[in-house]
Amino acid sequence: MTQFNLPLHELKESLRHQSIKEGFEIVRFAAPKPPAAGVYFSDWLTSEGYGQMAWMAKDPEIRLNPKRFWPTVGVILVLGCNDRPPTQEVTWLAGKIKISSYARHADYHTVLRQKMQNICLWLEGELGYKPNTRLCVDSAPVLEKPLAAACGVGWQGKNTLLVSRRFGCWLFLSEIFLELPLEPDPPDSDHCGTCQRCQKACPTQALEVAYRLDVQGCLAYYSIEHKGPIPREIRPLFGNRVYGCDDCLTVCPWNRFAPPTQHAEFVPLASIFTLATPWDCATLTPSTFAKLFQKSPIKRIGLERFLRNLCVVMGNSRDLNALDSLMFLLRHPSLLVQGHAAWGLGQLGYQEAIVSLKKQRNETTDLWLLEEIQGALRRLE
């Protein structure tokens, strides 16, 4: 067994102190065993509520048991970083376009990984050798929220998010798997009580069953993870959401205790503020899209899906200013964008679009696109 210069309990507290110095507001240690809240994950898989995210159902025993993910792990350092935006930014761009809070600033994956690497460098100096570690930031088969609940970061709420008494739902989670036999911290208890605010706030009733998210009714899922056409019955519920949905997050009453983040990296990017209206974004090219979102998680969905979402938002706007942009996107090289532009024109309700829709109908042989165009024309004629 490896010998340590410090007693294990002192090493644990030194590691906690160093993690706080690095900028993590909550630092806890989880036992490398299946977390109790993992039962929600098992039930979710059984209900096939993961939609197109088939990777979530692959090798579930690895997600459920940290020892299956990394057999030599001794303890899991679970880290929470406050990302609550300034108070006035919580409902930012309401009435124009909505972008999920976590996507308005620098990509948290990059920010947190750098902080964790700094912790590992410190630990190497403390131990006198380079320890084996695994760094996880929403990028490994690890049940982050159940693990966080198992060691007292908070509890997994009815909205399926991790809820903290100090920071509400405003925590980015990350983990460092360590080959150190450190004592785990105790769990917190569930404090949702009889509250149903998150369930009632969900625009699609995707949280009808408490503690279980049906992603096939979730606007965040359709705007981010879903790669194909958005179901027609879901599109009107998008409202002005172009990326993600924070409704079940922002209504949680525990958020009232959360102070605004002190991390400069989590202040909204100035470039994102230029997205005042959806029609401002209709002419984005691959290069301008990449430049605009180079530091944001939005870059992960790519231009095609971003424009798909934009077409839905413009259709829901019923604003004449969107007419030219939707007719422009009706000629986009992507069939996915064309189809949603056609739907948007039908929703917009201006007969000036009829000529453009008929022309596109005569030039395509794609059955799905023809359905979208015909649906739009039925609304307009």
C-alpha positions as a Python dict, from the first residue, in 0.01 Angstrom:
ca = {
    (1, 'M'): (0, 0, 0),
    (2, 'T'): (122, 350, -82),
    (3, 'Q'): (262, 543, 214),
    (4, 'F'): (153, 903, 270),
    (5, 'N'): (341, 1186, 440),
    (6, 'L'): (14, 1318, 582),
    (7, 'P'): (-249, 1122, 776),
    (8, 'L'): (-533, 1035, 541),
    (9, 'H'): (-783, 1269, 708),
    (10, 'E'): (-537, 1561, 678),
    (11, 'L'): (-471, 1478, 313),
    (12, 'K'): (-845, 1474, 251),
    (13, 'E'): (-899, 1817, 410),
    (14, 'S'): (-594, 1962, 233),
    (15, 'L'): (-738, 1838, -96),
    (16, 'R'): (-1072, 1994, -10),
    (17, 'H'): (-905, 2325, 79),
    (18, 'Q'): (-701, 2328, -243),
    (19, 'S'): (-1012, 2255, -452),
    (20, 'I'): (-1188, 2551, -292),
    (21, 'K'): (-885, 2769, -368),
    (22, 'E'): (-912, 2657, -728),
    (23, 'G'): (-1266, 2796, -741),
    (24, 'F'): (-1500, 2510, -654),
    (25, 'E'): (-1762, 2619, -402),
    (26, 'I'): (-1861, 2265, -300),
    (27, 'V'): (-1607, 1984, -251),
    (28, 'R'): (-1719, 1641, -135),
    (29, 'F'): (-1591, 1284, -147),
    (30, 'A'): (-1806, 996, -272),
    (31, 'A'): (-1762, 625, -211),
    (32, 'P'): (-1688, 429, -533),
    (33, 'K'): (-2005, 223, -518),
    (34, 'P'): (-2345, 235, -691),
    (35, 'P'): (-2521, 552, -564),
    (36, 'A'): (-2868, 515, -416),
    (37, 'A'): (-3017, 766, -661),
    (38, 'G'): (-2899, 542, -946),
    (39, 'V'): (-3236, 369, -919),
    (40, 'Y'): (-3386, 665, -1109),
    (41, 'F'): (-3144, 598, -1392),
    (42, 'S'): (-3237, 229, -1406),
    (43, 'D'): (-3609, 314, -1415),
    (44, 'W'): (-3544, 573, -1686),
    (45, 'L'): (-3365, 318, -1903),
    (46, 'T'): (-3647, 70, -1856),
    (47, 'S'): (-3897, 332, -1976),
    (48, 'E'): (-3673, 406, -2280),
    (49, 'G'): (-3696, 775, -2203),
    (50, 'Y'): (-3359, 857, -2358),
    (51, 'G'): (-3479, 919, -2716),
    (52, 'Q'): (-3193, 931, -2966),
    (53, 'M'): (-2932, 930, -2688),
    (54, 'A'): (-2872, 557, -2730),
    (55, 'W'): (-2527, 584, -2572),
    (56, 'M'): (-2701, 634, -2237),
    (57, 'A'): (-2830, 276, -2254),
    (58, 'K'): (-2496, 127, -2356),
    (59, 'D'): (-2321, -67, -2076),
    (60, 'P'): (-2546, 70, -1799),
    (61, 'E'): (-2364, -133, -1534),
    (62, 'I'): (-2054, 81, -1596),
    (63, 'R'): (-2253, 398, -1527),
    (64, 'L'): (-2416, 249, -1221),
    (65, 'N'): (-2097, 117, -1062),
    (66, 'P'): (-1785, 340, -1048),
    (67, 'K'): (-1572, 30, -989),
    (68, 'R'): (-1680, -101, -1329),
    (69, 'F'): (-1575, 228, -1485),
    (70, 'W'): (-1235, 227, -1310),
    (71, 'P'): (-1160, -79, -1093),
    (72, 'T'): (-877, 78, -892),
    (73, 'V'): (-1066, 388, -778),
    (74, 'G'): (-1049, 451, -403),
    (75, 'V'): (-1261, 764, -375),
    (76, 'I'): (-1432, 1010, -608),
    (77, 'L'): (-1374, 1380, -557),
    (78, 'V'): (-1703, 1548, -651),
    (79, 'L'): (-1679, 1918, -730),
    (80, 'G'): (-1952, 2180, -762),
    (81, 'C'): (-1898, 2518, -929),
    (82, 'N'): (-2157, 2797, -895),
    (83, 'D'): (-2277, 2922, -1233),
    (84, 'R'): (-2576, 3134, -1131),
    (85, 'P'): (-2587, 3430, -1371),
    (86, 'P'): (-2624, 3787, -1246),
    (87, 'T'): (-2982, 3835, -1125),
    (88, 'Q'): (-3087, 4040, -1427),
    (89, 'E'): (-2955, 3773, -1662),
    (90, 'V'): (-3169, 3483, -1542),
    (91, 'T'): (-3445, 3563, -1792),
    (92, 'W'): (-3206, 3719, -2044),
    (93, 'L'): (-3347, 3793, -2390),
    (94, 'A'): (-3702, 3707, -2288),
    (95, 'G'): (-3928, 3818, -2574),
    (96, 'K'): (-3647, 3790, -2832),
    (97, 'I'): (-3460, 3460, -2837),
    (98, 'K'): (-3380, 3238, -2543),
    (99, 'I'): (-3054, 3055, -2498),
    (100, 'S'): (-3004, 2825, -2201),
    (101, 'S'): (-2802, 2992, -1928),
    (102, 'Y'): (-2511, 2747, -1944),
    (103, 'A'): (-2457, 2822, -2313),
    (104, 'R'): (-2428, 3201, -2281),
    (105, 'H'): (-2074, 3193, -2147),
    (106, 'A'): (-1748, 3005, -2199),
    (107, 'D'): (-1783, 2628, -2239),
    (108, 'Y'): (-1784, 2492, -1885),
    (109, 'H'): (-1623, 2166, -1997),
    (110, 'T'): (-1302, 2351, -2079),
    (111, 'V'): (-1314, 2577, -1771),
    (112, 'L'): (-1370, 2297, -1519),
    (113, 'R'): (-1118, 2061, -1675),
    (114, 'Q'): (-844, 2323, -1638),
    (115, 'K'): (-932, 2372, -1272),
    (116, 'M'): (-922, 1997, -1212),
    (117, 'Q'): (-588, 1963, -1386),
    (118, 'N'): (-452, 2229, -1149),
    (119, 'I'): (-580, 2027, -853),
    (120, 'C'): (-404, 1716, -984),
    (121, 'L'): (-78, 1907, -1025),
    (122, 'W'): (-106, 2024, -665),
    (123, 'L'): (-178, 1669, -550),
    (124, 'E'): (128, 1540, -735),
    (125, 'G'): (343, 1787, -545),
    (126, 'E'): (178, 1690, -217),
    (127, 'L'): (222, 1315, -269),
    (128, 'G'): (565, 1327, -427),
    (129, 'Y'): (455, 1118, -725),
    (130, 'K'): (208, 1150, -1013),
    (131, 'P'): (-115, 982, -903),
    (132, 'N'): (-340, 793, -1140),
    (133, 'T'): (-655, 998, -1193),
    (134, 'R'): (-957, 1015, -1420),
    (135, 'L'): (-1113, 1357, -1485),
    (136, 'C'): (-1482, 1365, -1573),
    (137, 'V'): (-1677, 1668, -1692),
    (138, 'D'): (-2001, 1539, -1838),
    (139, 'S'): (-1786, 1331, -2073),
    (140, 'A'): (-1765, 982, -1922),
    (141, 'P'): (-2010, 703, -1831),
    (142, 'V'): (-2053, 839, -1480),
    (143, 'L'): (-2379, 919, -1297),
    (144, 'E'): (-2273, 1266, -1186),
    (145, 'K'): (-2593, 1373, -1012),
    (146, 'P'): (-2650, 1051, -816),
    (147, 'L'): (-2283, 1053, -709),
    (148, 'A'): (-2315, 1415, -597),
    (149, 'A'): (-2627, 1325, -401),
    (150, 'A'): (-2450, 1028, -242),
    (151, 'C'): (-2185, 1249, -81),
    (152, 'G'): (-2394, 1548, 25),
    (153, 'V'): (-2349, 1802, -256),
    (154, 'G'): (-2728, 1812, -264),
    (155, 'W'): (-3007, 1584, -378),
    (156, 'Q'): (-3152, 1492, -715),
    (157, 'G'): (-3472, 1692, -739),
    (158, 'K'): (-3804, 1629, -907),
    (159, 'N'): (-3667, 1811, -1212),
    (160, 'T'): (-3388, 1544, -1218),
    (161, 'L'): (-3127, 1817, -1160),
    (162, 'L'): (-2893, 1827, -864),
    (163, 'V'): (-3034, 2070, -607),
    (164, 'S'): (-2816, 2226, -337),
    (165, 'R'): (-2938, 2407, -28),
    (166, 'R'): (-2665, 2670, -87),
    (167, 'F'): (-2679, 2706, -464),
    (168, 'G'): (-3012, 2565, -576),
    (169, 'C'): (-2984, 2419, -926),
    (170, 'W'): (-2695, 2648, -1024),
    (171, 'L'): (-2404, 2403, -1001),
    (172, 'F'): (-2175, 2263, -1265),
    (173, 'L'): (-2059, 1918, -1153),
    (174, 'S'): (-1733, 1743, -1224),
    (175, 'E'): (-1540, 1453, -1072),
    (176, 'I'): (-1185, 1333, -1018),
    (177, 'F'): (-1144, 959, -969),
    (178, 'L'): (-856, 897, -729),
    (179, 'E'): (-665, 586, -621),
    (180, 'L'): (-669, 712, -262),
    (181, 'P'): (-843, 536, 31),
    (182, 'L'): (-1008, 853, 164),
    (183, 'E'): (-1319, 850, 379),
    (184, 'P'): (-1638, 940, 188),
    (185, 'D'): (-1872, 1219, 302),
    (186, 'P'): (-2231, 1147, 410),
    (187, 'P'): (-2531, 1218, 181),
    (188, 'D'): (-2789, 1492, 213),
    (189, 'S'): (-3161, 1415, 230),
    (190, 'D'): (-3428, 1507, -25),
    (191, 'H'): (-3577, 1853, 42),
    (192, 'C'): (-3822, 1880, -248),
    (193, 'G'): (-4112, 1795, -18),
    (194, 'T'): (-4452, 1851, -176),
    (195, 'C'): (-4327, 2121, -415),
    (196, 'Q'): (-4420, 2067, -780),
    (197, 'R'): (-4308, 2397, -932),
    (198, 'C'): (-4063, 2240, -1175),
    (199, 'Q'): (-4320, 1985, -1289),
    (200, 'K'): (-4585, 2251, -1346),
    (201, 'A'): (-4340, 2484, -1523),
    (202, 'C'): (-4239, 2229, -1787),
    (203, 'P'): (-4397, 2345, -2117),
    (204, 'T'): (-4440, 1986, -2242),
    (205, 'Q'): (-4518, 1798, -1917),
    (206, 'A'): (-4194, 1605, -1963),
    (207, 'L'): (-4167, 1591, -1582),
    (208, 'E'): (-4515, 1453, -1527),
    (209, 'V'): (-4358, 1172, -1324),
    (210, 'A'): (-4148, 1327, -1045),
    (211, 'Y'): (-3776, 1251, -1061),
    (212, 'R'): (-3801, 1122, -1419),
    (213, 'L'): (-3747, 1324, -1736),
    (214, 'D'): (-3910, 1202, -2054),
    (215, 'V'): (-3659, 1347, -2301),
    (216, 'Q'): (-3893, 1280, -2592),
    (217, 'G'): (-4106, 1563, -2458),
    (218, 'C'): (-3819, 1787, -2347),
    (219, 'L'): (-3747, 2108, -2539),
    (220, 'A'): (-3381, 2105, -2434),
    (221, 'Y'): (-3347, 1756, -2580),
    (222, 'Y'): (-3509, 1849, -2910),
    (223, 'S'): (-3312, 2171, -2950),
    (224, 'I'): (-2974, 2020, -2859),
    (225, 'E'): (-2951, 1639, -2877),
    (226, 'H'): (-3213, 1550, -3139),
    (227, 'K'): (-3061, 1539, -3487),
    (228, 'G'): (-3361, 1508, -3715),
    (229, 'P'): (-3685, 1696, -3772),
    (230, 'I'): (-3852, 1831, -3460),
    (231, 'P'): (-4198, 1672, -3422),
    (232, 'R'): (-4465, 1911, -3547),
    (233, 'E'): (-4661, 1895, -3224),
    (234, 'I'): (-4351, 2003, -3029),
    (235, 'R'): (-4259, 2303, -3247),
    (236, 'P'): (-4523, 2551, -3120),
    (237, 'L'): (-4409, 2478, -2764),
    (238, 'F'): (-4057, 2602, -2847),
    (239, 'G'): (-4175, 2961, -2823),
    (240, 'N'): (-3859, 3168, -2863),
    (241, 'R'): (-3617, 2902, -2733),
    (242, 'V'): (-3338, 2853, -2984),
    (243, 'Y'): (-3108, 2646, -2759),
    (244, 'G'): (-3215, 2462, -2446),
    (245, 'C'): (-3485, 2531, -2188),
    (246, 'D'): (-3430, 2649, -1830),
    (247, 'D'): (-3791, 2657, -1709),
    (248, 'C'): (-3767, 2368, -1462),
    (249, 'L'): (-3437, 2506, -1335),
    (250, 'T'): (-3525, 2869, -1274),
    (251, 'V'): (-3850, 2808, -1086),
    (252, 'C'): (-3690, 2594, -813),
    (253, 'P'): (-3746, 2777, -479),
    (254, 'W'): (-3403, 2671, -353),
    (255, 'N'): (-3251, 2906, -611),
    (256, 'R'): (-3338, 3206, -395),
    (257, 'F'): (-3041, 3125, -172),
    (258, 'A'): (-2790, 3110, -458),
    (259, 'P'): (-2554, 3408, -492),
    (260, 'P'): (-2446, 3518, -843),
    (261, 'T'): (-2134, 3344, -969),
    (262, 'Q'): (-1801, 3506, -897),
    (263, 'H'): (-1633, 3326, -1189),
    (264, 'A'): (-1549, 3561, -1474),
    (265, 'E'): (-1563, 3263, -1713),
    (266, 'F'): (-1935, 3226, -1642),
    (267, 'V'): (-2032, 3582, -1726),
    (268, 'P'): (-2229, 3590, -2054),
    (269, 'L'): (-2009, 3640, -2360),
    (270, 'A'): (-2038, 3977, -2530),
    (271, 'S'): (-2068, 3803, -2869),
    (272, 'I'): (-2381, 3617, -2758),
    (273, 'F'): (-2550, 3947, -2674),
    (274, 'T'): (-2544, 4036, -3043),
    (275, 'L'): (-2818, 3775, -3100),
    (276, 'A'): (-3100, 4018, -3042),
    (277, 'T'): (-3359, 3865, -3278),
    (278, 'P'): (-3382, 3534, -3468),
    (279, 'W'): (-3373, 3699, -3810),
    (280, 'D'): (-3037, 3850, -3720),
    (281, 'C'): (-2897, 3494, -3729),
    (282, 'A'): (-3057, 3362, -4048),
    (283, 'T'): (-2760, 3449, -4270),
    (284, 'L'): (-2497, 3277, -4054),
    (285, 'T'): (-2248, 3073, -4256),
    (286, 'P'): (-2038, 2784, -4123),
    (287, 'S'): (-1744, 3021, -4068),
    (288, 'T'): (-1945, 3300, -3901),
    (289, 'F'): (-2127, 3042, -3685),
    (290, 'A'): (-1796, 2886, -3577),
    (291, 'K'): (-1650, 3227, -3495),
    (292, 'L'): (-1956, 3348, -3304),
    (293, 'F'): (-1984, 3034, -3088),
    (294, 'Q'): (-1621, 2927, -3067),
    (295, 'K'): (-1624, 2959, -2686),
    (296, 'S'): (-1982, 2844, -2632),
    (297, 'P'): (-2133, 2493, -2605),
    (298, 'I'): (-2370, 2599, -2884),
    (299, 'K'): (-2096, 2511, -3131),
    (300, 'R'): (-2159, 2143, -3050),
    (301, 'I'): (-2496, 2129, -3233),
    (302, 'G'): (-2356, 2280, -3551),
    (303, 'L'): (-2505, 2536, -3789),
    (304, 'E'): (-2768, 2306, -3945),
    (305, 'R'): (-2947, 2227, -3617),
    (306, 'F'): (-2910, 2586, -3499),
    (307, 'L'): (-3086, 2711, -3814),
    (308, 'R'): (-3349, 2437, -3778),
    (309, 'N'): (-3430, 2569, -3431),
    (310, 'L'): (-3421, 2926, -3556),
    (311, 'C'): (-3685, 2849, -3820),
    (312, 'V'): (-3918, 2717, -3550),
    (313, 'V'): (-3863, 3025, -3334),
    (314, 'M'): (-3928, 3259, -3629),
    (315, 'G'): (-4247, 3074, -3715),
    (316, 'N'): (-4364, 3106, -3356),
    (317, 'S'): (-4285, 3478, -3354),
    (318, 'R'): (-4564, 3562, -3603),
    (319, 'D'): (-4349, 3867, -3682),
    (320, 'L'): (-4338, 4008, -4036),
    (321, 'N'): (-3966, 4076, -3989),
    (322, 'A'): (-3907, 3701, -4006),
    (323, 'L'): (-4064, 3660, -4351),
    (324, 'D'): (-3759, 3737, -4565),
    (325, 'S'): (-3530, 3531, -4341),
    (326, 'L'): (-3754, 3224, -4361),
    (327, 'M'): (-3785, 3255, -4739),
    (328, 'F'): (-3406, 3283, -4753),
    (329, 'L'): (-3367, 2965, -4542),
    (330, 'L'): (-3624, 2787, -4760),
    (331, 'R'): (-3344, 2780, -5021),
    (332, 'H'): (-3080, 2656, -4777),
    (333, 'P'): (-2869, 2356, -4896),
    (334, 'S'): (-2992, 2149, -4599),
    (335, 'L'): (-3327, 1970, -4640),
    (336, 'L'): (-3364, 1980, -4260),
    (337, 'V'): (-3345, 2360, -4263),
    (338, 'Q'): (-3570, 2390, -4570),
    (339, 'G'): (-3843, 2181, -4410),
    (340, 'H'): (-3849, 2380, -4088),
    (341, 'A'): (-3837, 2705, -4285),
    (342, 'A'): (-4146, 2589, -4475),
    (343, 'W'): (-4323, 2511, -4147),
    (344, 'G'): (-4219, 2851, -4012),
    (345, 'L'): (-4365, 3027, -4313),
    (346, 'G'): (-4693, 2845, -4264),
    (347, 'Q'): (-4703, 2949, -3898),
    (348, 'L'): (-4608, 3306, -3981),
    (349, 'G'): (-4926, 3340, -4184),
    (350, 'Y'): (-4822, 3586, -4457),
    (351, 'Q'): (-4943, 3499, -4806),
    (352, 'E'): (-4635, 3658, -4961),
    (353, 'A'): (-4465, 3321, -4893),
    (354, 'I'): (-4697, 3120, -5119),
    (355, 'V'): (-4500, 3179, -5440),
    (356, 'S'): (-4170, 3077, -5276),
    (357, 'L'): (-4327, 2765, -5123),
    (358, 'K'): (-4480, 2654, -5455),
    (359, 'K'): (-4152, 2708, -5635),
    (360, 'Q'): (-3968, 2495, -5380),
    (361, 'R'): (-4238, 2229, -5403),
    (362, 'N'): (-4184, 2202, -5779),
    (363, 'E'): (-3808, 2166, -5737),
    (364, 'T'): (-3789, 1893, -5473),
    (365, 'T'): (-3856, 1520, -5473),
    (366, 'D'): (-3798, 1468, -5100),
    (367, 'L'): (-4120, 1332, -4948),
    (368, 'W'): (-4067, 1480, -4601),
    (369, 'L'): (-3995, 1826, -4743),
    (370, 'L'): (-4300, 1801, -4969),
    (371, 'E'): (-4513, 1722, -4664),
    (372, 'E'): (-4380, 2028, -4483),
    (373, 'I'): (-4441, 2252, -4784),
    (374, 'Q'): (-4792, 2117, -4839),
    (375, 'G'): (-4872, 2169, -4472),
    (376, 'A'): (-4756, 2530, -4492),
    (377, 'L'): (-4955, 2596, -4810),
    (378, 'R'): (-5273, 2455, -4652),
    (379, 'R'): (-5239, 2708, -4373),
    (380, 'L'): (-5183, 2998, -4613),
    (381, 'E'): (-5428, 2926, -4895),
}
